[in-house]
């Protein structure tokens, strides 16, 4: 199995910014849904918070389990895998989401811990036995296949 390199911090931050924009949009939509569910009044309640958590958390969990990456991660060719190379299960994705929030990933604090370890895995990846990989560019993969086919 080919090993992939760990993505640079800058690419992780750029994916984080991209996903941050999506989270803002989801936050606005979930607030609108909560207002609709509460009968048109501004709902500063557990209902509003619950709807926001379900929608925003659902975005990350579904992206990680179904596609292996959020939209921001896909834009920078990053993918999330278990340590043995498999896609994340729903349970593993839920645990990762919990540890991302608990270690301060929403404010980049958790991501900064990747500088503390030689394998460049932040705390939330360590706690969930996951890692992010940098996928090759499409034309590089095609060039490698062409080179292998010519050498046969």
Secondary structure, 3 states (H helix, E strand, C coil): CCCCCCCCHHHHHHHHHHHHHHHHHHHHHHHHHHHHHCCCCCCCCHHHHHHHHHHHHHHHHHHHHHHCCCHHHHHCCEEEEECCCCCCCHHHHHHHHHHHHHCCHHHCHHHHHHHHCCCCCCHHHHHHCEEEEECCCHHHHHHHHHHHHHCC
